[in-house]
Amino acid sequence: KTLTRMNSIFATQTLSPPPLFMTTSTINTTNTTNTTNTTPNASDPNSAAVQIFASKLFYLQGLAESEDKEASSAIKNRGGRVSKKLYLKEVHYMVVPEDDFEETDQSKKALKSNIHVVNPSWIEECLKQNKLVDVTNEFKAVINKKKKSKTTPNPALDPV
């Protein structure tokens, strides 16, 4: 009964919740005043979230499992899609870890194809501002070049 009442309230009101928050309304039956409380809820499918990532395709690489799930969920909840493969002509953003991301063939190809290679902090900032923010140096991934292994001769292993 309470759920039906909440759904009817949401159906008659246009709500713009802040990013990563779900708006809930409670009705005080003694004076019929509506109060609004915000509580964190990034994964509520009923949240009236702005679709800031609509029509955008993301490719996630090298993130820890929990970070990958969190980023995927945030992207999908805001209208974006996540690809399991790097499609150079379709992917808009490649998301890689904040620290010490070593260059891969995919990151090289992404950069050559003008795909934005960003950190998860960029997604967080988009959610915070409730819009697609510019990819500034602050959010661009720092990609460490692969170190070419140099083989140095080991005199102890050389035959005499």
N, C-alpha and C positions, 0 to 999 in steps of 0.2 A: 504494500500500500504506500509506504514511504517512497519507494523507488518510482512508482507511477507518479506520485506527486512531484518528485524531483524532475522526472522526465518532462512533465507538463510545464514546469517552471522554465527548464532549459529550452523547450520548444517555443515559448512565448517571449523569451529574452535573447538578445544578441549579446553574447559575452566575448570579450577579448582578453583572455587570461595571459598573464606574463609567461614567458618561456619556461618550460619545465615545471609549470604549476597547474594544478587543476582547480577550477573555481567551483565551490560548493555553496549552495544557498540553503539557509535554514529559515523557517518561518516561525515567528513567535505568535502563537495562536491567540494570545491575550490582546495584542494590539496590532496584529497583522503587519508587522514591520519586517521587511526583508533585510537580512544582514549577509554580507559576503565575507567568507574566509578563504584564504589561499593556503593550500598545503602542497608541498612538493609531490608531484606525480608525473614522471616523465613518460610512463608507459600506458597511461589510461587511454584506451581507444575511443572513449566517449568525450574526451577533452576537445574543446573547440579550438584546437591549435591552428595557427596560421601555417599554411603549406609553403613555407619558405624555400623548401628544396624541390618543389614541384618541377617536373620535367628534367631534373638533374640526375645524372648517373654517376655513382661513386665506385671506386675500387679501393679496397682496404688491403694494406700489405704490412706485415711485420708487427702488427699490434698484438699485445697480450690478449689471451682469450676473453677475459672480462671486459677489457677496453674495446675489443672488436664487437662484442655483443652490445655493449652500451652505445657505441657509435652507430652500429647498424640499426638499432632500435630507434634512436633519435632521428636518424635520416629518414627511415620509413614512416615514422609517426608524423613527420613534417612533409610528406609527399614525395620524397626522393626514392631512388632505387639503388640497390647495391648489387654489383656484378661480382661473380666469382672469377671472372677473367678480365684482363685488361684489353678492352676493345678500343684501339687507338682513335678510331673515327667517331666513337660514341661516348666514351667516358669524359666527364667534365672535370672531376676532381679525384686525385689519388691521395689517400690519407695514410700517412706513415707515422711511426713513433716520434715523440718529441725529441728524444736524445739518441745520439749515436746510431743513426740509421745508415747502414753501409750500402753503398751504391749497388743496385742490381740491374740486370738487363731491362726489367720492366721500368724502373725509375728513369733510366737513360732514354728509353723509348718514349715514355710519358713526357719528359721535358722537351725532347725533340719535336713532339707532336703538339706542343703548347697546352698540355694538360696541366692544370694547377696541382702542384704537389704540396700538400698542406699537412699541418699537424692537427691532432684532435682539438687543440685549443681554438682553432678557427671555427670548428663546428660549435663549440661551447659559446663562442662570442656571437655567432649567428643566432643561437637560441636565446642568448641574453638580450640581444638587441631586437629579436623577433623579426629579423630580416637577413637577407643575403649580404654579408659585409664584403668589402673589398679585400682581396688577398694582398696584404701588405707584407713587408719583410718580416714583421713580427710573427706572421702565421705561416710563412713559407718554410718548408722542411729544410733542415740542414742535412745535406747528404754527404757523407764521408766517402771519398774516392776509395775504390778497392786498392788495397796495397798489393803491389806486384811482389810476389815472393822472389827474392834473389837467392839463388843457390850459391853458397860460398863453399869452396872446396874445403873438405875436412882432411887435413894431412894424416890424421890417425887412421882414416879409412883407405887411403891410397896404398896400393900394393908397392912393395919395395923392390 
